[in-house]
Amino acid sequence: MLPNTEERPDLLATIVSLAAQATLLQARIQTLREELAAVNARTRAISRSLHHMDAATARPSAESVPEAVDGRGRRRRKPAEGSLRTHNRVAKGRR
């Protein structure tokens, strides 16, 4: 039995239409992959930047740390080891 000749043009039109849609979808997939790669690269750059910022704030430089001062604007002295003040602090559970 021969195939119905009336359905053949519709079948060819469907195949052509589907092939055109497949081509458009493949182009869109490629565009989305490129955009995703750009977003991924930006995310990595931001992550590295934040990591460097965290590392910089975790280790402040000597210039960025204010000196400990008493209420009169003078630098506080650290008690010498073995002094009475150190002994009292240790006895009270402070250092």
LUMMAR-109436 format. One record per atom (N, C-alpha, C): residue in three letters; x, y, z; atom name. Coordinates in steps of 0.001 Angstrom, whole numbers, plus 500000, padded with zeros to 6 digits. Layout:
N
<residuo:ALA, px:X, py:Y, pz:Z, atomo:CA>
...
//
This chain:
95
<residuo:MET, px:500824, py:498840, pz:500000, atomo:N>
<residuo:MET, px:500000, py:500000, pz:500000, atomo:CA>
<residuo:MET, px:500882, py:501242, pz:500000, atomo:C>
<residuo:LEU, px:500567, py:502210, pz:499195, atomo:N>
<residuo:LEU, px:501323, py:503449, pz:499088, atomo:CA>
<residuo:LEU, px:500878, py:504432, pz:500187, atomo:C>
<residuo:PRO, px:501828, py:505248, pz:500674, atomo:N>
<residuo:PRO, px:501456, py:506230, pz:501696, atomo:CA>
<residuo:PRO, px:500469, py:507235, pz:501117, atomo:C>
<residuo:ASN, px:499637, py:507771, pz:501969, atomo:N>
<residuo:ASN, px:498641, py:508759, pz:501556, atomo:CA>
<residuo:ASN, px:499370, py:510021, pz:501105, atomo:C>
<residuo:THR, px:499125, py:510443, pz:499898, atomo:N>
<residuo:THR, px:499819, py:511608, pz:499336, atomo:CA>
<residuo:THR, px:499290, py:512912, pz:499896, atomo:C>
<residuo:GLU, px:498099, py:512924, pz:500458, atomo:N>
<residuo:GLU, px:497532, py:514148, pz:501033, atomo:CA>
<residuo:GLU, px:498258, py:514523, pz:502336, atomo:C>
<residuo:GLU, px:498692, py:513561, pz:503108, atomo:N>
<residuo:GLU, px:499348, py:513831, pz:504390, atomo:CA>
<residuo:GLU, px:500818, py:514191, pz:504216, atomo:C>
<residuo:ARG, px:501399, py:513880, pz:503098, atomo:N>
<residuo:ARG, px:502827, py:514103, pz:502875, atomo:CA>
<residuo:ARG, px:503215, py:515581, pz:502951, atomo:C>
<residuo:PRO, px:502535, py:516521, pz:502316, atomo:N>
<residuo:PRO, px:502920, py:517938, pz:502435, atomo:CA>
<residuo:PRO, px:502823, py:518432, pz:503875, atomo:C>
<residuo:ASP, px:501808, py:517983, pz:504608, atomo:N>
<residuo:ASP, px:501693, py:518389, pz:506010, atomo:CA>
<residuo:ASP, px:502851, py:517832, pz:506836, atomo:C>
<residuo:LEU, px:503248, py:516621, pz:506554, atomo:N>
<residuo:LEU, px:504356, py:516004, pz:507262, atomo:CA>
<residuo:LEU, px:505656, py:516752, pz:506974, atomo:C>
<residuo:LEU, px:505896, py:517091, pz:505720, atomo:N>
<residuo:LEU, px:507105, py:517842, pz:505360, atomo:CA>
<residuo:LEU, px:507100, py:519227, pz:506008, atomo:C>
<residuo:ALA, px:505961, py:519885, pz:506034, atomo:N>
<residuo:ALA, px:505861, py:521208, pz:506658, atomo:CA>
<residuo:ALA, px:506141, py:521108, pz:508158, atomo:C>
<residuo:THR, px:505649, py:520054, pz:508776, atomo:N>
<residuo:THR, px:505893, py:519843, pz:510208, atomo:CA>
<residuo:THR, px:507374, py:519611, pz:510475, atomo:C>
<residuo:ILE, px:508004, py:518808, pz:509634, atomo:N>
<residuo:ILE, px:509442, py:518529, pz:509794, atomo:CA>
<residuo:ILE, px:510251, py:519806, pz:509626, atomo:C>
<residuo:VAL, px:509931, py:520595, pz:508640, atomo:N>
<residuo:VAL, px:510651, py:521860, pz:508405, atomo:CA>
<residuo:VAL, px:510444, py:522801, pz:509587, atomo:C>
<residuo:SER, px:509215, py:522882, pz:510073, atomo:N>
<residuo:SER, px:508916, py:523757, pz:511205, atomo:CA>
<residuo:SER, px:509668, py:523307, pz:512457, atomo:C>
<residuo:LEU, px:509663, py:522018, pz:512723, atomo:N>
<residuo:LEU, px:510372, py:521500, pz:513891, atomo:CA>
<residuo:LEU, px:511886, py:521708, pz:513781, atomo:C>
<residuo:ALA, px:512420, py:521543, pz:512580, atomo:N>
<residuo:ALA, px:513858, py:521767, pz:512374, atomo:CA>
<residuo:ALA, px:514207, py:523235, pz:512613, atomo:C>
<residuo:ALA, px:513353, py:524143, pz:512182, atomo:N>
<residuo:ALA, px:513592, py:525573, pz:512407, atomo:CA>
<residuo:ALA, px:513528, py:525900, pz:513900, atomo:C>
<residuo:GLN, px:512556, py:525330, pz:514586, atomo:N>
<residuo:GLN, px:512445, py:525554, pz:516034, atomo:CA>
<residuo:GLN, px:513649, py:524978, pz:516769, atomo:C>
<residuo:ALA, px:514112, py:523818, pz:516329, atomo:N>
<residuo:ALA, px:515292, py:523206, pz:516954, atomo:CA>
<residuo:ALA, px:516518, py:524096, pz:516781, atomo:C>
<residuo:THR, px:516664, py:524697, pz:515623, atomo:N>
<residuo:THR, px:517792, py:525601, pz:515371, atomo:CA>
<residuo:THR, px:517718, py:526817, pz:516286, atomo:C>
<residuo:LEU, px:516512, py:527383, pz:516436, atomo:N>
<residuo:LEU, px:516343, py:528535, pz:517326, atomo:CA>
<residuo:LEU, px:516624, py:528158, pz:518781, atomo:C>
<residuo:LEU, px:516162, py:526988, pz:519177, atomo:N>
<residuo:LEU, px:516410, py:526539, pz:520545, atomo:CA>
<residuo:LEU, px:517891, py:526293, pz:520810, atomo:C>
<residuo:GLN, px:518595, py:525737, pz:519838, atomo:N>
<residuo:GLN, px:520038, py:525525, pz:519998, atomo:CA>
<residuo:GLN, px:520773, py:526854, pz:520126, atomo:C>
<residuo:ALA, px:520355, py:527846, pz:519354, atomo:N>
<residuo:ALA, px:520974, py:529172, pz:519464, atomo:CA>
<residuo:ALA, px:520687, py:529781, pz:520838, atomo:C>
<residuo:ARG, px:519471, py:529611, pz:521335, atomo:N>
<residuo:ARG, px:519109, py:530143, pz:522649, atomo:CA>
<residuo:ARG, px:519896, py:529432, pz:523749, atomo:C>
<residuo:ILE, px:520070, py:528131, pz:523621, atomo:N>
<residuo:ILE, px:520863, py:527371, pz:524599, atomo:CA>
<residuo:ILE, px:522293, py:527903, pz:524633, atomo:C>
<residuo:GLN, px:522857, py:528158, pz:523473, atomo:N>
<residuo:GLN, px:524226, py:528686, pz:523416, atomo:CA>
<residuo:GLN, px:524308, py:530058, pz:524094, atomo:C>
<residuo:THR, px:523322, py:530913, pz:523839, atomo:N>
<residuo:THR, px:523285, py:532241, pz:524460, atomo:CA>
<residuo:THR, px:523191, py:532116, pz:525979, atomo:C>
<residuo:LEU, px:522318, py:531232, pz:526448, atomo:N>
<residuo:LEU, px:522171, py:531042, pz:527892, atomo:CA>
<residuo:LEU, px:523443, py:530487, pz:528530, atomo:C>
<residuo:ARG, px:524129, py:529591, pz:527845, atomo:N>
<residuo:ARG, px:525395, py:529063, pz:528366, atomo:CA>
<residuo:ARG, px:526436, py:530168, pz:528503, atomo:C>
<residuo:GLU, px:526504, py:531046, pz:527509, atomo:N>
<residuo:GLU, px:527452, py:532162, pz:527560, atomo:CA>
<residuo:GLU, px:527110, py:533107, pz:528707, atomo:C>
<residuo:GLU, px:525819, py:533402, pz:528875, atomo:N>
<residuo:GLU, px:525400, py:534278, pz:529965, atomo:CA>
<residuo:GLU, px:525678, py:533636, pz:531316, atomo:C>
<residuo:LEU, px:525446, py:532346, pz:531425, atomo:N>
<residuo:LEU, px:525716, py:531625, pz:532668, atomo:CA>
<residuo:LEU, px:527211, py:531629, pz:532989, atomo:C>
<residuo:ALA, px:528042, py:531481, pz:531975, atomo:N>
<residuo:ALA, px:529499, py:531531, pz:532186, atomo:CA>
<residuo:ALA, px:529913, py:532924, pz:532676, atomo:C>
<residuo:ALA, px:529292, py:533965, pz:532136, atomo:N>
<residuo:ALA, px:529607, py:535330, pz:532572, atomo:CA>
<residuo:ALA, px:529180, py:535547, pz:534025, atomo:C>
<residuo:VAL, px:528000, py:535051, pz:534386, atomo:N>
<residuo:VAL, px:527534, py:535169, pz:535771, atomo:CA>
<residuo:VAL, px:528453, py:534380, pz:536697, atomo:C>
<residuo:ASN, px:528864, py:533201, pz:536281, atomo:N>
<residuo:ASN, px:529770, py:532371, pz:537085, atomo:CA>
<residuo:ASN, px:531105, py:533088, pz:537304, atomo:C>
<residuo:ALA, px:531640, py:533693, pz:536254, atomo:N>
<residuo:ALA, px:532904, py:534423, pz:536386, atomo:CA>
<residuo:ALA, px:532752, py:535612, pz:537330, atomo:C>
<residuo:ARG, px:531643, py:536317, pz:537233, atomo:N>
<residuo:ARG, px:531390, py:537465, pz:538117, atomo:CA>
<residuo:ARG, px:531245, py:537002, pz:539568, atomo:C>
<residuo:THR, px:530553, py:535889, pz:539775, atomo:N>
<residuo:THR, px:530387, py:535347, pz:541123, atomo:CA>
<residuo:THR, px:531736, py:534975, pz:541723, atomo:C>
<residuo:ARG, px:532597, py:534343, pz:540939, atomo:N>
<residuo:ARG, px:533943, py:533987, pz:541431, atomo:CA>
<residuo:ARG, px:534739, py:535240, pz:541781, atomo:C>
<residuo:ALA, px:534644, py:536280, pz:540934, atomo:N>
<residuo:ALA, px:535380, py:537517, pz:541199, atomo:CA>
<residuo:ALA, px:534888, py:538172, pz:542489, atomo:C>
<residuo:ILE, px:533592, py:538200, pz:542703, atomo:N>
<residuo:ILE, px:533046, py:538788, pz:543923, atomo:CA>
<residuo:ILE, px:533450, py:537955, pz:545128, atomo:C>
<residuo:SER, px:533415, py:536645, pz:545000, atomo:N>
<residuo:SER, px:533811, py:535766, pz:546094, atomo:CA>
<residuo:SER, px:535267, py:535996, pz:546476, atomo:C>
<residuo:ARG, px:536141, py:536087, pz:545467, atomo:N>
<residuo:ARG, px:537560, py:536362, pz:545750, atomo:CA>
<residuo:ARG, px:537718, py:537711, pz:546431, atomo:C>
<residuo:SER, px:536986, py:538705, pz:545956, atomo:N>
<residuo:SER, px:537074, py:540044, pz:546539, atomo:CA>
<residuo:SER, px:536633, py:540031, pz:547997, atomo:C>
<residuo:LEU, px:535519, py:539360, pz:548284, atomo:N>
<residuo:LEU, px:535050, py:539260, pz:549663, atomo:CA>
<residuo:LEU, px:536041, py:538493, pz:550530, atomo:C>
<residuo:HIS, px:536638, py:537446, pz:549977, atomo:N>
<residuo:HIS, px:537632, py:536684, pz:550725, atomo:CA>
<residuo:HIS, px:538824, py:537563, pz:551089, atomo:C>
<residuo:HIS, px:539279, py:538378, pz:550136, atomo:N>
<residuo:HIS, px:540406, py:539277, pz:550405, atomo:CA>
<residuo:HIS, px:540019, py:540333, pz:551431, atomo:C>
<residuo:MET, px:538785, py:540824, pz:551362, atomo:N>
<residuo:MET, px:538331, py:541811, pz:552337, atomo:CA>
<residuo:MET, px:538279, py:541199, pz:553735, atomo:C>
<residuo:ASP, px:537769, py:539969, pz:553838, atomo:N>
<residuo:ASP, px:537712, py:539288, pz:555131, atomo:CA>
<residuo:ASP, px:539121, py:539080, pz:555686, atomo:C>
<residuo:ALA, px:540034, py:538682, pz:554825, atomo:N>
<residuo:ALA, px:541410, py:538454, pz:555268, atomo:CA>
<residuo:ALA, px:542047, py:539759, pz:555734, atomo:C>
<residuo:ALA, px:541757, py:540848, pz:555051, atomo:N>
<residuo:ALA, px:542330, py:542138, pz:555417, atomo:CA>
<residuo:ALA, px:541771, py:542636, pz:556744, atomo:C>
<residuo:THR, px:540485, py:542420, pz:556996, atomo:N>
<residuo:THR, px:539909, py:542884, pz:558257, atomo:CA>
<residuo:THR, px:540260, py:541959, pz:559410, atomo:C>
<residuo:ALA, px:540581, py:540715, pz:559121, atomo:N>
<residuo:ALA, px:540962, py:539782, pz:560180, atomo:CA>
<residuo:ALA, px:542353, py:540091, pz:560710, atomo:C>
<residuo:ARG, px:543205, py:540674, pz:559880, atomo:N>
<residuo:ARG, px:544566, py:541019, pz:560283, atomo:CA>
<residuo:ARG, px:544770, py:542516, pz:560116, atomo:C>
<residuo:PRO, px:544240, py:543341, pz:561017, atomo:N>
<residuo:PRO, px:544407, py:544780, pz:560857, atomo:CA>
<residuo:PRO, px:545863, py:545192, pz:561035, atomo:C>
<residuo:SER, px:546257, py:546202, pz:560327, atomo:N>
<residuo:SER, px:547627, py:546693, pz:560444, atomo:CA>
<residuo:SER, px:547777, py:547481, pz:561734, atomo:C>
<residuo:ALA, px:549007, py:547694, pz:562148, atomo:N>
<residuo:ALA, px:549277, py:548425, pz:563387, atomo:CA>
<residuo:ALA, px:548748, py:549856, pz:563303, atomo:C>
<residuo:GLU, px:548756, py:550454, pz:562116, atomo:N>
<residuo:GLU, px:548286, py:551826, pz:561952, atomo:CA>
<residuo:GLU, px:546773, py:551931, pz:562108, atomo:C>
<residuo:SER, px:546054, py:550854, pz:561792, atomo:N>
<residuo:SER, px:544594, py:550933, pz:561827, atomo:CA>
<residuo:SER, px:544010, py:550612, pz:563193, atomo:C>
<residuo:VAL, px:544837, py:550104, pz:564136, atomo:N>
<residuo:VAL, px:544335, py:549757, pz:565457, atomo:CA>
<residuo:VAL, px:544638, py:550911, pz:566399, atomo:C>
<residuo:PRO, px:543607, py:551515, pz:566987, atomo:N>
<residuo:PRO, px:543880, py:552615, pz:567921, atomo:CA>
<residuo:PRO, px:544543, py:552080, pz:569181, atomo:C>
<residuo:GLU, px:545423, py:552879, pz:569754, atomo:N>
<residuo:GLU, px:546106, py:552468, pz:570974, atomo:CA>
<residuo:GLU, px:545127, py:552540, pz:572142, atomo:C>
<residuo:ALA, px:545345, py:551667, pz:573108, atomo:N>
<residuo:ALA, px:544512, py:551694, pz:574305, atomo:CA>
<residuo:ALA, px:544895, py:552902, pz:575133, atomo:C>
<residuo:VAL, px:543911, py:553719, pz:575470, atomo:N>
<residuo:VAL, px:544186, py:554923, pz:576253, atomo:CA>
<residuo:VAL, px:543274, py:554933, pz:577464, atomo:C>
<residuo:ASP, px:543767, py:555616, pz:578516, atomo:N>
<residuo:ASP, px:542915, py:555746, pz:579693, atomo:CA>
<residuo:ASP, px:541966, py:556922, pz:579494, atomo:C>
<residuo:GLY, px:541202, py:557248, pz:580510, atomo:N>
<residuo:GLY, px:540210, py:558317, pz:580398, atomo:CA>
<residuo:GLY, px:540797, py:559691, pz:580159, atomo:C>
<residuo:ARG, px:542098, py:559864, pz:580412, atomo:N>
<residuo:ARG, px:542734, py:561168, pz:580224, atomo:CA>
<residuo:ARG, px:543507, py:561265, pz:578918, atomo:C>
<residuo:GLY, px:543324, py:560300, pz:578034, atomo:N>
<residuo:GLY, px:543985, py:560355, pz:576740, atomo:CA>
<residuo:GLY, px:545402, py:559812, pz:576752, atomo:C>
<residuo:ARG, px:545816, py:559238, pz:577865, atomo:N>
<residuo:ARG, px:547150, py:558678, pz:577944, atomo:CA>
<residuo:ARG, px:547100, py:557189, pz:577650, atomo:C>
<residuo:ARG, px:548190, py:556691, pz:577112, atomo:N>
<residuo:ARG, px:548282, py:555268, pz:576800, atomo:CA>
<residuo:ARG, px:548353, py:554473, pz:578097, atomo:C>
<residuo:ARG, px:547543, py:553429, pz:578187, atomo:N>
<residuo:ARG, px:547557, py:552566, pz:579356, atomo:CA>
<residuo:ARG, px:548791, py:551682, pz:579333, atomo:C>
<residuo:ARG, px:549342, py:551478, pz:580494, atomo:N>
<residuo:ARG, px:550491, py:550580, pz:580602, atomo:CA>
<residuo:ARG, px:549990, py:549190, pz:580939, atomo:C>
<residuo:LYS, px:550653, py:548231, pz:580363, atomo:N>
<residuo:LYS, px:550351, py:546843, pz:580682, atomo:CA>
<residuo:LYS, px:551149, py:546487, pz:581927, atomo:C>
<residuo:PRO, px:550498, py:545929, pz:582956, atomo:N>
<residuo:PRO, px:551261, py:545597, pz:584166, atomo:CA>
<residuo:PRO, px:552309, py:544537, pz:583878, atomo:C>
<residuo:ALA, px:553436, py:544676, pz:584543, atomo:N>
<residuo:ALA, px:554530, py:543709, pz:584366, atomo:CA>
<residuo:ALA, px:554115, py:542373, pz:584950, atomo:C>
<residuo:GLU, px:554605, py:541312, pz:584339, atomo:N>
<residuo:GLU, px:554324, py:539968, pz:584852, atomo:CA>
<residuo:GLU, px:554881, py:539858, pz:586267, atomo:C>
<residuo:GLY, px:554122, py:539263, pz:587137, atomo:N>
<residuo:GLY, px:554574, py:539077, pz:588516, atomo:CA>
<residuo:GLY, px:554259, py:540258, pz:589406, atomo:C>
<residuo:SER, px:553710, py:541332, pz:588872, atomo:N>
<residuo:SER, px:553395, py:542484, pz:589714, atomo:CA>
<residuo:SER, px:552130, py:542202, pz:590504, atomo:C>
<residuo:LEU, px:551875, py:543041, pz:591497, atomo:N>
<residuo:LEU, px:550697, py:542872, pz:592343, atomo:CA>
<residuo:LEU, px:549422, py:543029, pz:591520, atomo:C>
<residuo:ARG, px:549415, py:543968, pz:590550, atomo:N>
<residuo:ARG, px:548227, py:544178, pz:589722, atomo:CA>
<residuo:ARG, px:547932, py:542936, pz:588888, atomo:C>
<residuo:THR, px:548968, py:542334, pz:588319, atomo:N>
<residuo:THR, px:548772, py:541116, pz:587533, atomo:CA>
<residuo:THR, px:548286, py:539994, pz:588439, atomo:C>
<residuo:HIS, px:548857, py:539899, pz:589626, atomo:N>
<residuo:HIS, px:548445, py:538857, pz:590569, atomo:CA>
<residuo:HIS, px:546970, py:539009, pz:590931, atomo:C>
<residuo:ASN, px:546530, py:540235, pz:591197, atomo:N>
<residuo:ASN, px:545129, py:540485, pz:591538, atomo:CA>
<residuo:ASN, px:544209, py:540140, pz:590380, atomo:C>
<residuo:ARG, px:544606, py:540468, pz:589162, atomo:N>
<residuo:ARG, px:543768, py:540150, pz:587997, atomo:CA>
<residuo:ARG, px:543636, py:538649, pz:587820, atomo:C>
<residuo:VAL, px:544737, py:537936, pz:587942, atomo:N>
<residuo:VAL, px:544712, py:536483, pz:587784, atomo:CA>
<residuo:VAL, px:543857, py:535858, pz:588880, atomo:C>
<residuo:ALA, px:543971, py:536372, pz:590089, atomo:N>
<residuo:ALA, px:543210, py:535841, pz:591211, atomo:CA>
<residuo:ALA, px:541706, py:536050, pz:590997, atomo:C>
<residuo:LYS, px:541329, py:537146, pz:590332, atomo:N>
<residuo:LYS, px:539923, py:537430, pz:590049, atomo:CA>
<residuo:LYS, px:539444, py:536775, pz:588757, atomo:C>
<residuo:GLY, px:540333, py:536077, pz:588064, atomo:N>
<residuo:GLY, px:539948, py:535387, pz:586829, atomo:CA>
<residuo:GLY, px:540044, py:536257, pz:585583, atomo:C>
<residuo:ARG, px:540724, py:537390, pz:585682, atomo:N>
<residuo:ARG, px:540899, py:538270, pz:584520, atomo:CA>
<residuo:ARG, px:542361, py:538294, pz:584123, atomo:C>
<residuo:ARG, px:542613, py:538695, pz:582917, atomo:N>
<residuo:ARG, px:543990, py:538855, pz:582449, atomo:CA>
<residuo:ARG, px:544154, py:540200, pz:581865, atomo:C>
//
